Amino acid sequence: MSDKAKPSADGLAEASAIDLKAGHRDRVRQRFNKVGGDAFSDAELLEAVLHLVIPRRDTKDMAKLLLRRFGTFSGVLAAPPAQLEEFEGLGATTVTSLKIILAAGQRFAHDQVDRTQPILSSWSELIDYCRAAMAFENIEQFRILFLDKKNRLIADEVQQRGTVDHTPVYPREVIKRSLELSATALILVHNHPSGDPAPSTADVQMTRQIIDVAKPLGITVHDHIIIGKSGHASMKGLRLI
């Protein structure tokens, strides 16, 4: 074999590195199949997700850097695309893939809410869904769960999106949409991007305005739930409405 035909030292090193990465990825997959995702830390699960969208690259250190920046696994997936693209190796295509994974998770959580049963009987599933959909959003959004006479879910709609600390809500628009859907009860939900779910004075005032407009029309506002990174708050539970 001529010197020209022999692989270079650099080529051998590169091939060896690729083999090591492939072996590591296989071990991660095997461990996942054995113990499941619940046994994975945020860093391990994020590394596994990055394996799916970034071929032939060590994603362990990247997972650690992303968690250092955005705090949690969910925080990484929900981060603004422009901020994700600041990291070397995360281009527009890769970021889109991460957003698809996020959307799939949100859809799964949404489908866990049983529309054939009164929504108040599956409260934990409802909170899980709202947290998955809203807890890590960087702007406020105001959504409404429209319910029928048996408190079953008719529709879940985002009515308004706002800024980092404010969403304009118009009570008459809320009631107008309720009448269009023949809803007889509502659960109001919005998020606090600051992370603190404690209701503000403005939140309470707005909720009471909606209640005042809805009540004469036979529409009940069951609750107003505020979602934050650190948890959630129920205005009814706090006896604010």
C-alpha positions as YAML, in Angstrom:
chain: A
units: angstrom
residues:
- id: 1
  name: MET
  ca: [0.00, 0.00, 0.00]
- id: 2
  name: SER
  ca: [1.47, 3.36, -1.02]
- id: 3
  name: ASP
  ca: [1.81, 6.29, 1.38]
- id: 4
  name: LYS
  ca: [-0.71, 8.16, -0.77]
- id: 5
  name: ALA
  ca: [-3.33, 5.47, -0.20]
- id: 6
  name: LYS
  ca: [-2.83, 5.30, 3.56]
- id: 7
  name: PRO
  ca: [-5.35, 7.22, 5.70]
- id: 8
  name: SER
  ca: [-3.88, 10.28, 7.39]
- id: 9
  name: ALA
  ca: [-3.52, 10.58, 11.14]
- id: 10
  name: ASP
  ca: [-6.15, 13.31, 11.12]
- id: 11
  name: GLY
  ca: [-8.52, 11.08, 9.19]
- id: 12
  name: LEU
  ca: [-8.04, 8.22, 11.61]
- id: 13
  name: ALA
  ca: [-8.63, 10.51, 14.58]
- id: 14
  name: GLU
  ca: [-11.78, 11.88, 13.02]
- id: 15
  name: ALA
  ca: [-13.12, 8.41, 12.26]
- id: 16
  name: SER
  ca: [-12.33, 7.30, 15.80]
- id: 17
  name: ALA
  ca: [-14.16, 10.32, 17.24]
- id: 18
  name: ILE
  ca: [-17.21, 9.56, 15.10]
- id: 19
  name: ASP
  ca: [-17.17, 5.95, 16.31]
- id: 20
  name: LEU
  ca: [-16.99, 7.10, 19.94]
- id: 21
  name: LYS
  ca: [-19.92, 9.49, 19.46]
- id: 22
  name: ALA
  ca: [-21.97, 6.78, 17.75]
- id: 23
  name: GLY
  ca: [-21.23, 4.40, 20.59]
- id: 24
  name: HIS
  ca: [-22.21, 7.00, 23.19]
- id: 25
  name: ARG
  ca: [-25.48, 7.71, 21.39]
- id: 26
  name: ASP
  ca: [-26.24, 3.99, 21.27]
- id: 27
  name: ARG
  ca: [-25.67, 3.75, 25.02]
- id: 28
  name: VAL
  ca: [-27.99, 6.71, 25.64]
- id: 29
  name: ARG
  ca: [-30.73, 5.08, 23.54]
- id: 30
  name: GLN
  ca: [-30.27, 1.73, 25.28]
- id: 31
  name: ARG
  ca: [-30.48, 3.39, 28.71]
- id: 32
  name: PHE
  ca: [-33.61, 5.27, 27.67]
- id: 33
  name: ASN
  ca: [-35.24, 2.04, 26.50]
- id: 34
  name: LYS
  ca: [-34.32, 0.40, 29.79]
- id: 35
  name: VAL
  ca: [-35.26, 3.05, 32.38]
- id: 36
  name: GLY
  ca: [-37.46, 5.55, 30.48]
- id: 37
  name: GLY
  ca: [-37.35, 9.31, 30.28]
- id: 38
  name: ASP
  ca: [-38.43, 9.90, 33.89]
- id: 39
  name: ALA
  ca: [-35.09, 8.56, 35.06]
- id: 40
  name: PHE
  ca: [-33.18, 11.05, 32.90]
- id: 41
  name: SER
  ca: [-32.05, 14.38, 34.30]
- id: 42
  name: ASP
  ca: [-32.83, 17.54, 32.33]
- id: 43
  name: ALA
  ca: [-29.28, 17.49, 30.94]
- id: 44
  name: GLU
  ca: [-29.51, 13.84, 29.88]
- id: 45
  name: LEU
  ca: [-32.92, 14.22, 28.27]
- id: 46
  name: LEU
  ca: [-31.88, 17.39, 26.44]
- id: 47
  name: GLU
  ca: [-28.74, 15.67, 25.20]
- id: 48
  name: ALA
  ca: [-30.89, 12.82, 23.86]
- id: 49
  name: VAL
  ca: [-33.21, 15.26, 22.10]
- id: 50
  name: LEU
  ca: [-30.25, 17.06, 20.56]
- id: 51
  name: HIS
  ca: [-29.04, 13.68, 19.25]
- id: 52
  name: LEU
  ca: [-32.16, 13.61, 17.10]
- id: 53
  name: VAL
  ca: [-31.64, 17.01, 15.52]
- id: 54
  name: ILE
  ca: [-27.85, 17.39, 15.40]
- id: 55
  name: PRO
  ca: [-26.04, 14.52, 13.67]
- id: 56
  name: ARG
  ca: [-22.38, 13.74, 14.27]
- id: 57
  name: ARG
  ca: [-21.75, 16.28, 17.00]
- id: 58
  name: ASP
  ca: [-21.10, 15.98, 20.72]
- id: 59
  name: THR
  ca: [-24.26, 17.39, 22.28]
- id: 60
  name: LYS
  ca: [-23.47, 16.77, 25.96]
- id: 61
  name: ASP
  ca: [-21.65, 20.06, 26.48]
- id: 62
  name: MET
  ca: [-24.21, 21.92, 24.38]
- id: 63
  name: ALA
  ca: [-27.02, 20.59, 26.58]
- id: 64
  name: LYS
  ca: [-25.21, 21.89, 29.66]
- id: 65
  name: LEU
  ca: [-24.67, 25.32, 28.09]
- id: 66
  name: LEU
  ca: [-28.32, 25.59, 27.06]
- id: 67
  name: LEU
  ca: [-29.53, 24.64, 30.54]
- id: 68
  name: ARG
  ca: [-27.16, 27.17, 32.08]
- id: 69
  name: ARG
  ca: [-28.72, 29.86, 29.88]
- id: 70
  name: PHE
  ca: [-32.42, 28.87, 30.01]
- id: 71
  name: GLY
  ca: [-32.69, 27.06, 33.32]
- id: 72
  name: THR
  ca: [-34.72, 23.93, 32.57]
- id: 73
  name: PHE
  ca: [-35.44, 21.42, 29.82]
- id: 74
  name: SER
  ca: [-38.78, 23.11, 29.11]
- id: 75
  name: GLY
  ca: [-37.12, 26.52, 29.20]
- id: 76
  name: VAL
  ca: [-34.73, 25.47, 26.44]
- id: 77
  name: LEU
  ca: [-37.46, 24.17, 24.14]
- id: 78
  name: ALA
  ca: [-39.59, 27.29, 24.72]
- id: 79
  name: ALA
  ca: [-36.73, 29.77, 24.28]
- id: 80
  name: PRO
  ca: [-37.03, 32.32, 21.44]
- id: 81
  name: PRO
  ca: [-35.49, 31.01, 18.20]
- id: 82
  name: ALA
  ca: [-33.17, 34.00, 17.91]
- id: 83
  name: GLN
  ca: [-31.67, 33.24, 21.32]
- id: 84
  name: LEU
  ca: [-31.24, 29.55, 20.51]
- id: 85
  name: GLU
  ca: [-29.47, 30.39, 17.26]
- id: 86
  name: GLU
  ca: [-26.82, 32.29, 19.23]
- id: 87
  name: PHE
  ca: [-25.34, 28.89, 20.16]
- id: 88
  name: GLU
  ca: [-22.84, 27.38, 17.78]
- id: 89
  name: GLY
  ca: [-24.37, 24.36, 16.09]
- id: 90
  name: LEU
  ca: [-27.97, 25.52, 16.46]
- id: 91
  name: GLY
  ca: [-29.01, 26.83, 13.07]
- id: 92
  name: ALA
  ca: [-32.47, 27.71, 11.81]
- id: 93
  name: THR
  ca: [-33.24, 24.14, 10.71]
- id: 94
  name: THR
  ca: [-32.19, 22.64, 14.05]
- id: 95
  name: VAL
  ca: [-34.16, 25.23, 16.02]
- id: 96
  name: THR
  ca: [-37.24, 24.49, 13.92]
- id: 97
  name: SER
  ca: [-36.82, 20.80, 14.77]
- id: 98
  name: LEU
  ca: [-36.74, 21.67, 18.48]
- id: 99
  name: LYS
  ca: [-39.92, 23.72, 18.09]
- id: 100
  name: ILE
  ca: [-41.62, 20.77, 16.38]
- id: 101
  name: ILE
  ca: [-40.71, 18.58, 19.35]
- id: 102
  name: LEU
  ca: [-42.12, 21.26, 21.68]
- id: 103
  name: ALA
  ca: [-45.36, 21.44, 19.68]
- id: 104
  name: ALA
  ca: [-45.68, 17.65, 19.79]
- id: 105
  name: GLY
  ca: [-45.33, 17.68, 23.57]
- id: 106
  name: GLN
  ca: [-47.94, 20.43, 23.91]
- id: 107
  name: ARG
  ca: [-50.35, 18.56, 21.65]
- id: 108
  name: PHE
  ca: [-49.90, 15.40, 23.72]
- id: 109
  name: ALA
  ca: [-50.65, 17.31, 26.94]
- id: 110
  name: HIS
  ca: [-53.70, 18.91, 25.31]
- id: 111
  name: ASP
  ca: [-55.04, 15.51, 24.25]
- id: 112
  name: GLN
  ca: [-54.82, 14.22, 27.82]
- id: 113
  name: VAL
  ca: [-57.69, 16.54, 28.77]
- id: 114
  name: ASP
  ca: [-60.77, 14.30, 28.42]
- id: 115
  name: ARG
  ca: [-63.42, 16.28, 26.56]
- id: 116
  name: THR
  ca: [-66.10, 13.72, 27.40]
- id: 117
  name: GLN
  ca: [-65.80, 14.38, 31.13]
- id: 118
  name: PRO
  ca: [-66.36, 17.55, 33.20]
- id: 119
  name: ILE
  ca: [-63.08, 19.43, 33.04]
- id: 120
  name: LEU
  ca: [-63.21, 20.18, 36.75]
- id: 121
  name: SER
  ca: [-62.86, 16.44, 37.43]
- id: 122
  name: SER
  ca: [-59.50, 16.30, 35.62]
- id: 123
  name: TRP
  ca: [-57.96, 19.37, 37.24]
- id: 124
  name: SER
  ca: [-54.41, 17.99, 37.42]
- id: 125
  name: GLU
  ca: [-54.43, 17.18, 33.69]
- id: 126
  name: LEU
  ca: [-55.74, 20.66, 32.96]
- id: 127
  name: ILE
  ca: [-52.98, 22.31, 34.99]
- id: 128
  name: ASP
  ca: [-50.35, 20.10, 33.35]
- id: 129
  name: TYR
  ca: [-51.64, 21.12, 29.93]
- id: 130
  name: CYS
  ca: [-51.68, 24.83, 30.78]
- id: 131
  name: ARG
  ca: [-48.16, 24.65, 32.17]
- id: 132
  name: ALA
  ca: [-46.90, 22.83, 29.08]
- id: 133
  name: ALA
  ca: [-48.56, 25.37, 26.79]
- id: 134
  name: MET
  ca: [-47.80, 28.60, 28.65]
- id: 135
  name: ALA
  ca: [-45.36, 28.43, 31.56]
- id: 136
  name: PHE
  ca: [-42.27, 29.22, 29.51]
- id: 137
  name: GLU
  ca: [-43.72, 31.69, 27.03]
- id: 138
  name: ASN
  ca: [-41.80, 34.96, 26.89]
- id: 139
  name: ILE
  ca: [-44.88, 37.10, 26.32]
- id: 140
  name: GLU
  ca: [-48.21, 37.09, 28.09]
- id: 141
  name: GLN
  ca: [-51.09, 35.24, 26.49]
- id: 142
  name: PHE
  ca: [-54.69, 35.11, 27.62]
- id: 143
  name: ARG
  ca: [-56.60, 31.94, 26.82]
- id: 144
  name: ILE
  ca: [-60.15, 30.86, 27.54]
- id: 145
  name: LEU
  ca: [-61.52, 27.38, 28.15]
- id: 146
  name: PHE
  ca: [-65.14, 27.39, 26.98]
- id: 147
  name: LEU
  ca: [-67.38, 24.83, 28.72]
- id: 148
  name: ASP
  ca: [-70.87, 23.45, 28.13]
- id: 149
  name: LYS
  ca: [-73.65, 22.91, 30.69]
- id: 150
  name: LYS
  ca: [-71.93, 19.78, 31.97]
- id: 151
  name: ASN
  ca: [-68.58, 21.60, 32.26]
- id: 152
  name: ARG
  ca: [-67.14, 19.68, 29.34]
- id: 153
  name: LEU
  ca: [-64.59, 21.43, 27.16]
- id: 154
  name: ILE
  ca: [-66.04, 22.96, 24.00]
- id: 155
  name: ALA
  ca: [-62.96, 24.90, 22.92]
- id: 156
  name: ASP
  ca: [-59.62, 26.18, 24.17]
- id: 157
  name: GLU
  ca: [-58.60, 29.41, 22.48]
- id: 158
  name: VAL
  ca: [-55.86, 31.98, 22.88]
- id: 159
  name: GLN
  ca: [-57.79, 35.23, 22.67]
- id: 160
  name: GLN
  ca: [-54.98, 37.74, 23.13]
- id: 161
  name: ARG
  ca: [-51.20, 37.92, 23.12]
- id: 162
  name: GLY
  ca: [-49.45, 40.86, 24.70]
- id: 163
  name: THR
  ca: [-46.03, 41.94, 25.93]
- id: 164
  name: VAL
  ca: [-43.70, 40.63, 28.60]
- id: 165
  name: ASP
  ca: [-45.95, 41.95, 31.36]
- id: 166
  name: HIS
  ca: [-49.32, 42.91, 29.90]
- id: 167
  name: THR
  ca: [-52.09, 41.46, 27.76]
- id: 168
  name: PRO
  ca: [-55.06, 43.61, 26.74]
- id: 169
  name: VAL
  ca: [-58.31, 41.81, 27.56]
- id: 170
  name: TYR
  ca: [-61.74, 43.08, 26.55]
- id: 171
  name: PRO
  ca: [-64.59, 41.57, 28.60]
- id: 172
  name: ARG
  ca: [-67.22, 42.09, 25.89]
- id: 173
  name: GLU
  ca: [-65.06, 40.20, 23.37]
- id: 174
  name: VAL
  ca: [-64.80, 37.33, 25.84]
- id: 175
  name: ILE
  ca: [-68.57, 37.19, 26.22]
- id: 176
  name: LYS
  ca: [-69.17, 37.60, 22.50]
- id: 177
  name: ARG
  ca: [-67.06, 34.54, 21.76]
- id: 178
  name: SER
  ca: [-68.76, 32.62, 24.59]
- id: 179
  name: LEU
  ca: [-72.17, 33.27, 23.02]
- id: 180
  name: GLU
  ca: [-70.89, 32.23, 19.58]
- id: 181
  name: LEU
  ca: [-69.82, 28.86, 21.03]
- id: 182
  name: SER
  ca: [-72.95, 28.51, 23.22]
- id: 183
  name: ALA
  ca: [-70.68, 28.21, 26.25]
- id: 184
  name: THR
  ca: [-72.29, 28.44, 29.67]
- id: 185
  name: ALA
  ca: [-69.10, 28.48, 31.74]
- id: 186
  name: LEU
  ca: [-65.52, 29.69, 31.39]
- id: 187
  name: ILE
  ca: [-62.11, 29.10, 32.87]
- id: 188
  name: LEU
  ca: [-59.73, 31.98, 32.21]
- id: 189
  name: VAL
  ca: [-56.00, 31.30, 31.99]
- id: 190
  name: HIS
  ca: [-53.00, 33.52, 31.46]
- id: 191
  name: ASN
  ca: [-49.27, 33.32, 32.08]
- id: 192
  name: HIS
  ca: [-46.75, 35.53, 33.85]
- id: 193
  name: PRO
  ca: [-43.42, 35.44, 31.97]
- id: 194
  name: SER
  ca: [-41.74, 36.79, 35.11]
- id: 195
  name: GLY
  ca: [-42.30, 33.34, 36.61]
- id: 196
  name: ASP
  ca: [-44.31, 34.52, 39.62]
- id: 197
  name: PRO
  ca: [-47.94, 33.33, 39.31]
- id: 198
  name: ALA
  ca: [-49.28, 35.72, 41.98]
- id: 199
  name: PRO
  ca: [-52.24, 37.69, 40.53]
- id: 200
  name: SER
  ca: [-51.85, 41.43, 40.20]
- id: 201
  name: THR
  ca: [-54.48, 43.99, 41.14]
- id: 202
  name: ALA
  ca: [-55.12, 44.50, 37.42]
- id: 203
  name: ASP
  ca: [-55.61, 40.75, 36.95]
- id: 204
  name: VAL
  ca: [-58.25, 40.67, 39.68]
- id: 205
  name: GLN
  ca: [-60.04, 43.76, 38.40]
- id: 206
  name: MET
  ca: [-60.17, 42.43, 34.84]
- id: 207
  name: THR
  ca: [-61.55, 39.08, 36.05]
- id: 208
  name: ARG
  ca: [-64.28, 40.75, 38.08]
- id: 209
  name: GLN
  ca: [-65.24, 42.84, 35.05]
- id: 210
  name: ILE
  ca: [-65.67, 39.68, 32.96]
- id: 211
  name: ILE
  ca: [-67.75, 38.09, 35.75]
- id: 212
  name: ASP
  ca: [-69.98, 41.17, 35.93]
- id: 213
  name: VAL
  ca: [-70.67, 41.07, 32.18]
- id: 214
  name: ALA
  ca: [-71.10, 37.27, 32.06]
- id: 215
  name: LYS
  ca: [-73.39, 36.74, 35.03]
- id: 216
  name: PRO
  ca: [-76.56, 38.43, 33.63]
- id: 217
  name: LEU
  ca: [-76.21, 36.24, 30.53]
- id: 218
  name: GLY
  ca: [-76.08, 33.01, 32.53]
- id: 219
  name: ILE
  ca: [-72.37, 32.44, 31.91]
- id: 220
  name: THR
  ca: [-70.33, 31.32, 34.93]
- id: 221
  name: VAL
  ca: [-66.63, 32.09, 35.36]
- id: 222
  name: HIS
  ca: [-65.34, 29.11, 37.35]
- id: 223
  name: ASP
  ca: [-61.81, 30.38, 37.87]
- id: 224
  name: HIS
  ca: [-58.94, 32.44, 36.57]
- id: 225
  name: ILE
  ca: [-55.69, 30.48, 36.64]
- id: 226
  name: ILE
  ca: [-52.32, 32.19, 36.37]
- id: 227
  name: ILE
  ca: [-49.40, 30.09, 35.15]
- id: 228
  name: GLY
  ca: [-45.78, 30.84, 35.99]
- id: 229
  name: LYS
  ca: [-42.49, 28.95, 35.82]
- id: 230
  name: SER
  ca: [-42.62, 28.42, 39.57]
- id: 231
  name: GLY
  ca: [-46.18, 27.08, 39.68]
- id: 232
  name: HIS
  ca: [-49.74, 28.33, 39.30]
- id: 233
  name: ALA
  ca: [-52.29, 30.38, 41.21]
- id: 234
  name: SER
  ca: [-56.07, 30.03, 41.29]
- id: 235
  name: MET
  ca: [-58.05, 33.19, 41.94]
- id: 236
  name: LYS
  ca: [-60.92, 31.09, 43.22]
- id: 237
  name: GLY
  ca: [-58.58, 29.17, 45.50]
- id: 238
  name: LEU
  ca: [-57.21, 32.49, 46.78]
- id: 239
  name: ARG
  ca: [-60.81, 33.71, 47.26]
- id: 240
  name: LEU
  ca: [-60.23, 36.71, 45.04]
- id: 241
  name: ILE
  ca: [-63.36, 35.96, 42.99]
...
